Amino acid sequence: MSTAPLDITTALDLSGRVALVTGGTRGIGFSIAEQLLAAGACVVVCGRTRPDVLPVVAGRSAQFLAADVRAADAAAALVERTAALHGRLDAVVNNAGGSPDADAATVSTGFVDKVVALNMLAPFYVAQAANRVMQTQAGGGTIVNIGSLSAHDPQPGTAAYSAAKAGLLMFTKALALEWAPLVRVNHITAGLVHTETAAAGYSGNDGTAVASIIPMRRMADPADIARTCLFLCSDLSAYLNGADIAVHGGGEIPGRYVITRGT
């Protein structure tokens, strides 16, 4: 059985759809919110405090709702309020996350709890509440979890973060099995992304010091992640469920190669 080709312009048009982006007030999340706005979606972003600037495209601004998604009740309330304000919820992007490096031998248990809560439990809390809404509406919905290359290839100082992101990937695959066909759940493995926060941790602050170990010879731009989110939130990805899309420029060139042959 053949299916008629989709019209690309129509397939990427999210007009009339409602999207929620956690951590959408800066960095990767800000870019994701901009991309979804540009596609016509009504976009809600959240954070613990209101930012000075919100994503705005062609005069249309994202709406801000304050929430600490590490708390299950707050995550559920955020989803419920979004759906109540706009009448539905079509897409959720679980982007909030991150962690400073920490020595696993000496790090406090409180630190580990917070890292796991932000990077694994919070996305589950938001997704669970979103699923309750999406399962009852026409057209269902889609959930995109923003993961990290650390889930596949941990680095020193990232034990808790890497473990949490690995858990997020498994959450994605498990939820995709349970919630289909009405709700699709997919994952993006993000590599090194050039944001203001991330660049400050690299030599020269412009990403050039680490670009040499990435096959594409540059760090990802937030827009690289955002465009992949648009694809996963659109009808072009209608049969993708439980997928893990790597947006990391080919990963990292193995250290043994760099040492023996150079870049």
TORVEXGU-262822 format. One record per residue: residue number from 1; residue in one letter; x, y, z of N, C-alpha, C, O in turn. Coordinates in steps of 0.02 Angstrom, whole numbers. Example, Ala and Ser with C-alpha at 12.3 -4.5 7.8 and 13.67 -1.06 7.14 Angstrom:
<pts>
PT   n res   n_c1   n_c2   n_c3  ca_c1  ca_c2  ca_c3   c_c1   c_c2   c_c3   o_c1   o_c2   o_c3
PT   1   A    660   -284    390    615   -225    390    660   -165    390    712   -166    423
PT   2   S    642   -112    354    684    -53    357    645      2    394    670     57    402
</pts>
This chain:
<pts>
PT   n res   n_c1   n_c2   n_c3  ca_c1  ca_c2  ca_c3   c_c1   c_c2   c_c3   o_c1   o_c2   o_c3
PT   1   M     42    -60      0      0      0      0     44     62      0     88     69     43
PT   2   S     32    106    -47     71    168    -51     32    226    -21    -30    226    -21
PT   3   T     68    274      5     38    334     34     59    394     -6    118    400    -24
PT   4   A     14    438    -20     30    499    -58     82    540    -20     79    545     41
PT   5   P    129    570    -56    180    611    -24    149    669     14    100    700     -8
PT   6   L    178    685     72    154    742    110    179    806     78    234    809     51
PT   7   D    138    857     81    160    924     62    204    950    119    180    958    176
PT   8   I    268    963    105    315    981    158    293   1043    197    297   1045    258
PT   9   T    270   1094    160    249   1155    193    192   1142    242    192   1167    298
PT  10   T    143   1103    220     87   1087    263    107   1044    322     84   1053    378
PT  11   A    152    996    309    172    950    362    210    985    418    207    963    475
PT  12   L    244   1039    402    282   1076    452    244   1135    482    270   1173    522
PT  13   D    181   1141    462    139   1195    487    105   1172    552     64   1127    551
PT  14   L    123   1204    607     95   1186    672     41   1235    695     25   1239    754
PT  15   S     14   1272    649    -40   1319    666    -97   1283    700   -119   1230    677
PT  16   G   -122   1312    754   -177   1281    791   -155   1231    843   -196   1206    881
PT  17   R    -90   1216    846    -65   1169    895    -33   1205    954     -8   1262    947
PT  18   V    -33   1173   1011     -7   1202   1073     53   1162   1095     49   1100   1101
PT  19   A    108   1196   1109    170   1163   1130    195   1191   1196    190   1252   1207
PT  20   L    220   1148   1238    250   1167   1302    324   1149   1300    341   1092   1286
PT  21   V    368   1197   1315    440   1186   1315    466   1201   1385    466   1259   1406
PT  22   T    489   1150   1420    518   1163   1486    589   1191   1477    625   1172   1431
PT  23   G    607   1236   1521    673   1268   1514    678   1308   1449    731   1314   1420
PT  24   G    621   1335   1427    619   1369   1363    636   1443   1366    622   1480   1319
PT  25   T    665   1465   1421    679   1536   1429    751   1555   1411    768   1615   1410
PT  26   R    793   1505   1397    862   1521   1377    893   1461   1342    865   1406   1342
PT  27   G    949   1473   1311    988   1419   1281    951   1380   1228    917   1408   1185
PT  28   I    958   1314   1232    927   1269   1183    851   1276   1184    819   1279   1132
PT  29   G    822   1280   1244    750   1285   1250    722   1347   1218    668   1346   1188
PT  30   F    758   1403   1223    737   1466   1192    734   1457   1117    686   1480   1085
PT  31   S    785   1425   1088    787   1414   1016    731   1367    994    701   1377    941
PT  32   I    717   1316   1034    662   1270   1018    596   1307   1017    555   1298    972
PT  33   A    585   1350   1067    523   1389   1070    517   1434   1009    463   1440    981
PT  34   E    572   1466    989    571   1508    929    552   1468    867    512   1491    827
PT  35   Q    581   1409    859    567   1369    800    494   1347    798    463   1348    745
PT  36   L    467   1328    855    396   1308    857    350   1367    844    298   1360    812
PT  37   L    368   1425    870    330   1486    855    331   1501    780    279   1519    751
PT  38   A    390   1495    750    396   1509    679    354   1461    637    332   1479    582
PT  39   A    342   1401    663    300   1352    628    226   1363    640    184   1327    613
PT  40   G    210   1412    681    140   1429    692    109   1406    757     51   1421    770
PT  41   A    147   1369    797    120   1343    859    110   1397    911    144   1449    911
PT  42   C     63   1386    956     56   1425   1017    104   1394   1067     97   1334   1082
PT  43   V    151   1432   1093    205   1403   1134    203   1430   1205    199   1490   1217
PT  44   V    207   1384   1252    213   1401   1323    282   1378   1346    303   1322   1333
PT  45   V    318   1422   1381    383   1405   1410    378   1411   1485    337   1448   1511
PT  46   C    421   1375   1520    419   1379   1593    490   1383   1621    539   1366   1588
PT  47   G    493   1406   1683    555   1410   1720    537   1429   1791    479   1443   1807
PT  48   R    586   1429   1834    572   1446   1904    560   1521   1913    521   1541   1956
PT  49   T    593   1562   1872    583   1634   1876    571   1662   1806    596   1636   1757
PT  50   R    533   1716   1803    517   1747   1739    579   1779   1709    614   1816   1745
PT  51   P    595   1767   1646    654   1796   1614    640   1868   1592    583   1889   1588
PT  52   D    694   1904   1577    686   1972   1551    660   1972   1479    625   2018   1458
PT  53   V    678   1920   1442    660   1915   1372    628   1848   1358    653   1796   1380
PT  54   L    574   1848   1321    540   1786   1300    550   1776   1225    561   1824   1188
PT  55   P    546   1713   1201    550   1701   1129    494   1738   1092    436   1733   1112
PT  56   V    511   1774   1039    463   1810    999    480   1800    926    538   1808    906
PT  57   V    431   1782    885    440   1773    813    383   1807    777    324   1792    790
PT  58   A    400   1852    731    349   1886    690    293   1916    733    235   1913    715
PT  59   G    313   1945    790    265   1978    833    227   1931    879    187   1954    920
PT  60   R    238   1867    873    205   1818    916    253   1795    971    309   1773    956
PT  61   S    232   1801   1033    275   1785   1090    255   1721   1124    196   1702   1126
PT  62   A    304   1687   1151    290   1630   1194    259   1655   1259    272   1711   1281
PT  63   Q    218   1614   1289    187   1630   1353    228   1598   1409    250   1541   1402
PT  64   F    239   1634   1462    279   1608   1518    235   1587   1576    190   1624   1596
PT  65   L    248   1527   1603    216   1503   1664    272   1481   1712    315   1442   1693
PT  66   A    270   1507   1772    321   1489   1822    308   1419   1849    251   1403   1866
PT  67   A    360   1378   1853    353   1311   1880    421   1281   1893    468   1292   1855
PT  68   D    427   1244   1947    486   1204   1962    466   1132   1947    435   1098   1988
PT  69   V    485   1108   1888    461   1042   1865    493    985   1902    476    927   1890
PT  70   R    540    999   1947    568    945   1988    518    920   2039    526    865   2067
PT  71   A    466    959   2052    412    939   2098    355    911   2058    329    944   2013
PT  72   A    334    851   2073    282    817   2034    218    857   2031    187    862   1978
PT  73   D    197    885   2087    135    924   2089    140    986   2045     93   1003   2010
PT  74   A    198   1019   2047    207   1079   2007    209   1062   1932    182   1100   1891
PT  75   A    240   1006   1915    242    985   1845    172    970   1819    154    990   1764
PT  76   A    133    935   1859     65    919   1839     22    982   1832    -17    988   1785
PT  77   A     30   1028   1879     -8   1090   1877     10   1131   1815    -34   1163   1785
PT  78   L     74   1131   1796     96   1167   1737     61   1140   1674     36   1178   1634
PT  79   V     60   1075   1668     29   1043   1609    -46   1057   1609    -75   1075   1558
PT  80   E    -77   1049   1667   -150   1059   1671   -169   1131   1656   -219   1143   1623
PT  81   R   -129   1178   1680   -144   1249   1667   -135   1266   1593   -175   1303   1564
PT  82   T    -83   1238   1562    -71   1249   1491   -130   1225   1450   -155   1259   1406
PT  83   A   -153   1164   1465   -209   1135   1429   -273   1174   1442   -314   1183   1396
PT  84   A   -283   1197   1503   -344   1235   1520   -344   1303   1485   -397   1325   1462
PT  85   L   -287   1336   1480   -283   1401   1449   -295   1398   1374   -323   1444   1344
PT  86   H   -272   1344   1342   -273   1341   1269   -319   1287   1241   -325   1280   1180
PT  87   G   -351   1248   1285   -399   1200   1261   -372   1133   1240   -410   1087   1227
PT  88   R   -306   1126   1235   -275   1064   1216   -199   1069   1226   -173   1122   1244
PT  89   L   -164   1014   1216    -91   1013   1220    -67    961   1170    -79    901   1178
PT  90   D    -32    985   1119    -12    941   1064     60    917   1068     75    862   1045
PT  91   A    103    957   1097    174    939   1099    206    962   1164    192   1017   1188
PT  92   V    248    920   1192    288    937   1250    361    923   1234    378    870   1210
PT  93   V    404    972   1247    476    963   1240    507    968   1309    509   1022   1338
PT  94   N    531    912   1335    564    911   1400    637    930   1389    680    887   1376
PT  95   N    650    995   1396    717   1021   1383    755   1039   1447    816   1037   1447
PT  96   A    720   1057   1500    754   1078   1561    801   1024   1586    783    966   1590
PT  97   G    862   1044   1602    911    996   1625    979   1028   1633    986   1089   1628
PT  98   G   1029    986   1645   1098   1011   1652   1126    996   1721   1090    976   1766
PT  99   S   1191   1008   1727   1225    996   1791   1297   1020   1786   1329   1011   1734
PT 100   P   1322   1052   1839   1394   1066   1841   1433   1001   1852   1405    953   1879
PT 101   D   1496    999   1833   1536    940   1845   1547    932   1920   1551    980   1958
PT 102   A   1553    869   1941   1564    855   2012   1601    789   2019   1590    742   1981
PT 103   D   1646    786   2068   1685    726   2082   1640    674   2116   1615    687   2171
PT 104   A   1631    617   2085   1586    566   2113   1609    541   2181   1568    518   2220
PT 105   A   1673    545   2195   1700    520   2258   1681    564   2317   1678    541   2374
PT 106   T   1669    628   2304   1657    674   2359   1591    712   2355   1572    747   2401
PT 107   V   1556    704   2299   1494    742   2290   1443    724   2343   1440    667   2366
PT 108   S   1402    772   2363   1352    759   2414   1293    720   2386   1279    723   2326
PT 109   T   1258    684   2429   1199    648   2407   1144    697   2386   1103    682   2342
PT 110   G   1143    755   2418   1093    806   2399   1103    830   2327   1054    841   2291
PT 111   F   1165    837   2307   1181    857   2239   1156    805   2190   1124    821   2139
PT 112   V   1169    741   2204   1148    687   2161   1072    686   2155   1045    678   2100
PT 113   D   1038    695   2211    964    696   2211    938    750   2164    891    738   2126
PT 114   K    968    809   2168    944    866   2127    958    854   2053    916    871   2011
PT 115   V   1015    825   2037   1032    812   1967    985    760   1937    960    768   1881
PT 116   V    972    707   1975    926    655   1951    855    683   1945    819    667   1898
PT 117   A    835    724   1993    768    753   1992    758    797   1931    705    793   1899
PT 118   L    807    837   1914    800    883   1858    804    848   1790    765    863   1745
PT 119   N    850    801   1784    865    772   1719    827    708   1702    822    689   1644
PT 120   M    799    675   1752    762    614   1738    690    616   1766    643    602   1730
PT 121   L    683    633   1829    616    631   1859    571    686   1834    512    674   1820
PT 122   A    597    747   1827    555    803   1803    526    789   1733    466    800   1723
PT 123   P    565    765   1686    535    748   1620    480    696   1626    431    698   1589
PT 124   F    489    648   1671    437    597   1680    374    628   1710    318    613   1687
PT 125   Y    382    671   1760    323    703   1791    284    743   1738    223    738   1735
PT 126   V    319    781   1697    286    821   1645    254    776   1594    196    787   1574
PT 127   A    290    724   1572    263    679   1521    202    642   1546    154    633   1509
PT 128   Q    203    620   1608    146    583   1636     84    627   1636     30    604   1617
PT 129   A     91    689   1657     34    735   1657     11    751   1586    -49    755   1572
PT 130   A     59    759   1540     42    773   1471      5    714   1439    -42    725   1401
PT 131   N     25    654   1455     -8    595   1428    -81    592   1448   -123    572   1408
PT 132   R    -96    613   1509   -166    612   1532   -209    658   1488   -267    643   1474
PT 133   V   -180    714   1468   -216    761   1425   -220    734   1354   -274    733   1323
PT 134   M   -164    712   1328   -160    693   1257   -201    631   1241   -227    624   1186
PT 135   Q   -206    585   1289   -243    523   1276   -318    536   1266   -353    494   1238
PT 136   T   -341    593   1290   -413    607   1288   -433    656   1233   -492    674   1228
PT 137   Q   -385    679   1192   -401    729   1142   -391    700   1071   -351    654   1061
PT 138   A   -427    726   1025   -421    705    955   -350    720    930   -324    775    940
PT 139   G   -320    671    899   -253    681    872   -197    663    920   -139    661    900
PT 140   G   -214    650    984   -162    630   1031   -111    684   1041   -128    742   1052
PT 141   G    -47    666   1038      6    714   1049     74    683   1043     81    624   1030
PT 142   T    125    724   1052    194    701   1046    236    731   1102    226    788   1122
PT 143   I    283    691   1127    328    712   1181    399    702   1157    416    648   1131
PT 144   V    441    753   1164    511    749   1144    555    761   1206    549    813   1239
PT 145   N    598    715   1221    645    722   1277    714    740   1251    741    706   1207
PT 146   I    742    794   1278    809    815   1256    860    782   1302    866    798   1361
PT 147   G    898    736   1272    949    700   1309   1018    725   1295   1027    781   1271
PT 148   S   1067    683   1309   1136    704   1303   1180    646   1281   1166    588   1295
PT 149   L   1233    663   1245   1283    613   1226   1313    579   1287   1339    524   1283
PT 150   S   1309    613   1345   1335    585   1407   1299    520   1426   1327    479   1462
PT 151   A   1238    512   1403   1201    450   1418   1234    390   1384   1227    333   1408
PT 152   H   1269    402   1329   1301    349   1292   1377    346   1306   1407    293   1304
PT 153   D   1406    404   1319   1478    410   1326   1496    459   1382   1512    517   1368
PT 154   P   1493    436   1444   1504    482   1500   1576    508   1503   1623    475   1481
PT 155   Q   1583    567   1532   1648    598   1542   1661    605   1616   1614    605   1656
PT 156   P   1724    612   1637   1738    622   1708   1701    682   1735   1697    734   1703
PT 157   G   1674    675   1795   1638    730   1827   1563    731   1812   1528    776   1834
PT 158   T   1539    681   1774   1469    682   1754   1431    619   1775   1381    601   1743
PT 159   A   1453    586   1827   1422    522   1845   1347    527   1856   1309    489   1826
PT 160   A   1326    573   1898   1254    579   1913   1216    603   1851   1162    577   1836
PT 161   Y   1243    651   1816   1211    678   1756   1204    624   1702   1151    616   1672
PT 162   S   1259    587   1690   1258    535   1639   1208    481   1656   1171    457   1612
PT 163   A   1206    461   1719   1159    409   1740   1087    433   1732   1043    395   1711
PT 164   A   1074    496   1750   1007    524   1743    986    527   1670    929    511   1653
PT 165   K   1031    548   1626   1015    553   1555   1006    484   1525    964    475   1480
PT 166   A   1043    435   1547   1032    366   1525    964    342   1546    930    307   1509
PT 167   G    943    361   1606    876    344   1629    823    378   1588    770    348   1575
PT 168   L    834    440   1567    786    476   1525    777    440   1459    721    435   1433
PT 169   L    832    415   1431    827    379   1367    785    316   1376    744    300   1333
PT 170   M    795    279   1430    756    219   1441    683    235   1457    638    199   1437
PT 171   F    671    290   1493    603    314   1504    569    324   1437    512    303   1427
PT 172   T    604    357   1391    576    371   1325    554    308   1290    498    304   1266
PT 173   K    598    259   1288    582    196   1253    525    159   1287    482    130   1253
PT 174   A    523    160   1353    470    125   1390    403    159   1380    352    127   1369
PT 175   L    403    226   1385    340    263   1377    313    257   1306    253    256   1295
PT 176   A    359    253   1257    338    245   1188    300    180   1178    253    177   1139
PT 177   L    320    129   1214    285     64   1211    216     68   1242    168     39   1217
PT 178   E    211    104   1298    150    104   1337     96    152   1312     37    139   1318
PT 179   W    118    209   1283     70    263   1268     49    267   1196      2    304   1180
PT 180   A     81    231   1152     60    231   1081     -7    195   1076    -23    155   1119
PT 181   P    -46    207   1025    -29    248    966    -47    322    971    -26    362    928
PT 182   L    -85    342   1021   -107    412   1024    -51    459   1043    -49    516   1020
PT 183   V     -5    436   1085     49    480   1107    116    449   1086    133    393   1105
PT 184   R    154    488   1048    221    467   1028    272    499   1074    265    557   1093
PT 185   V    323    460   1092    376    486   1137    444    471   1104    460    414   1090
PT 186   N    482    524   1092    547    517   1059    601    555   1096    586    593   1142
PT 187   H    662    544   1076    721    568   1113    772    597   1065    782    571   1010
PT 188   I    803    652   1086    859    680   1048    922    674   1090    924    699   1146
PT 189   T    973    643   1063   1038    642   1096   1078    702   1071   1103    702   1015
PT 190   A   1083    752   1113   1119    813   1094   1193    806   1112   1210    781   1166
PT 191   G   1235    827   1067   1307    829   1081   1325    895   1114   1284    925   1149
PT 192   L   1386    918   1102   1409    982   1129   1373   1038   1092   1379   1044   1032
PT 193   V   1337   1079   1130   1297   1132   1100   1326   1200   1121   1340   1210   1180
PT 194   H   1336   1244   1074   1366   1309   1088   1315   1358   1114   1284   1395   1075
PT 195   T   1305   1358   1179   1265   1408   1212   1311   1452   1255   1369   1435   1265
PT 196   E   1285   1507   1278   1326   1552   1320   1351   1517   1382   1408   1525   1402
PT 197   T   1308   1477   1412   1327   1441   1473   1381   1389   1459   1430   1383   1495
PT 198   A   1371   1350   1405   1418   1297   1389   1485   1324   1367   1537   1298   1386
PT 199   A   1485   1376   1326   1547   1403   1298   1594   1428   1352   1654   1425   1344
PT 200   A   1565   1451   1407   1607   1477   1462   1651   1423   1492   1702   1438   1523
PT 201   G   1632   1360   1482   1671   1305   1509   1726   1279   1464   1762   1234   1482
PT 202   Y   1731   1309   1403   1780   1285   1355   1833   1339   1342   1819   1398   1347
PT 203   S   1892   1316   1326   1948   1362   1314   1931   1411   1258   1908   1391   1205
PT 204   G   1943   1474   1271   1931   1525   1221   1859   1549   1218   1845   1599   1185
PT 205   N   1814   1513   1252   1743   1532   1256   1707   1534   1189   1651   1559   1185
PT 206   D   1738   1508   1136   1704   1509   1071   1694   1439   1042   1669   1432    986
PT 207   G   1714   1389   1079   1703   1321   1057   1756   1293   1012   1753   1234    995
PT 208   T   1804   1334    991   1855   1309    943   1899   1256    974   1925   1212    939
PT 209   A   1909   1259   1040   1954   1211   1072   1927   1141   1069   1966   1093   1067
PT 210   V   1861   1132   1069   1832   1065   1067   1807   1046    998   1793    988    985
PT 211   A   1802   1095    953   1776   1081    886   1820   1030    849   1795    993    807
PT 212   S   1884   1028    865   1930    984    829   1917    910    844   1939    867    806
PT 213   I   1882    894    898   1868    824    913   1798    802    890   1778    746    902
PT 214   I   1763    847    857   1696    832    830   1704    823    754   1731    867    721
PT 215   P   1679    768    727   1687    757    655   1663    816    611   1693    831    560
PT 216   M   1609    850    631   1584    907    593   1625    970    604   1611   1022    573
PT 217   R   1674    967    648   1720   1022    662   1686   1085    689   1710   1141    678
PT 218   R   1631   1075    723   1599   1130    758   1553   1102    811   1529   1045    805
PT 219   M   1541   1142    863   1489   1124    910   1421   1135    878   1415   1173    831
PT 220   A   1370   1101    904   1303   1111    878   1280   1182    895   1297   1209    948
PT 221   D   1241   1210    851   1205   1272    866   1138   1252    897   1111   1200    879
PT 222   P   1112   1291    944   1046   1274    972    994   1262    918    948   1222    928
PT 223   A    999   1297    861    951   1288    807    954   1218    778    903   1194    752
PT 224   D   1011   1184    782   1016   1115    757    969   1070    797    937   1026    770
PT 225   I    967   1081    863    923   1042    906    851   1063    893    806   1020    890
PT 226   A    839   1128    886    771   1154    877    739   1127    813    680   1111    813
PT 227   R    777   1124    759    749   1099    696    730   1026    701    680   1004    672
PT 228   T    769    988    738    752    918    748    689    911    790    648    867    778
PT 229   C    681    955    839    619    957    879    559    972    834    507    940    841
PT 230   L    567   1019    790    512   1036    744    492    974    704    432    960    697
PT 231   F    540    938    678    527    877    641    488    827    683    439    798    660
PT 232   L    509    817    745    476    768    788    407    790    811    365    749    828
PT 233   C    395    855    811    329    881    830    282    887    770    223    903    778
PT 234   S    308    874    710    268    883    649    242    817    623    259    763    649
PT 235   D    199    822    572    171    762    541    223    722    501    210    665    483
PT 236   L    281    752    488    333    716    452    359    657    491    386    609    463
PT 237   S    351    659    557    377    605    600    321    562    627    328    531    680
PT 238   A    266    558    591    206    525    617    217    452    637    179    426    678
PT 239   Y    267    418    608    278    348    625    339    339    671    357    282    687
PT 240   L    370    393    692    426    388    738    401    385    809    364    429    832
PT 241   N    420    333    844    400    324    914    454    282    948    471    228    925
PT 242   G    480    307   1004    533    273   1039    600    282   1005    648    246   1020
PT 243   A    606    331    960    668    342    923    717    384    964    697    425   1005
PT 244   D    780    373    951    834    413    980    873    443    922    910    409    888
PT 245   I    864    508    911    896    542    855    959    577    880    956    620    924
PT 246   A   1016    558    852   1080    587    873   1093    652    836   1098    653    775
PT 247   V   1097    706    873   1114    772    844   1178    794    877   1179    839    919
PT 248   H   1233    762    856   1297    774    889   1356    781    841   1414    778    861
PT 249   G   1340    790    776   1394    802    729   1439    742    717   1495    750    693
PT 250   G   1415    683    734   1456    623    726   1487    599    791   1526    551    791
PT 251   G   1471    633    846   1499    612    911   1566    646    923   1576    704    906
PT 252   E   1612    609    953   1678    635    967   1731    587    940   1724    526    947
PT 253   I   1783    614    909   1837    573    884   1872    540    943   1890    575    990
PT 254   P   1882    473    942   1912    439    999   1980    468   1018   2021    484    975
PT 255   G   1992    473   1083   2054    501   1108   2116    464   1082   2167    496   1069
PT 256   R   2111    399   1075   2169    360   1051   2189    381    981   2248    380    963
PT 257   Y   2139    399    940   2153    421    872   2187    489    874   2236    500    837
PT 258   V   2162    534    916   2192    600    921   2265    595    944   2308    630    918
PT 259   I   2277    551    991   2345    544   1019   2393    515    967   2449    539    960
PT 260   T   2371    464    931   2416    428    885   2422    460    817   2474    454    784
PT 261   R   2369    495    794   2369    521    726   2356    595    720   2370    626    669
PT 262   G   2329    623    773   2310    693    770   2243    701    735   2215    652    711
PT 263   T   2217    763    733   2152    776    703   2158    803    633   2107    816    601
</pts>
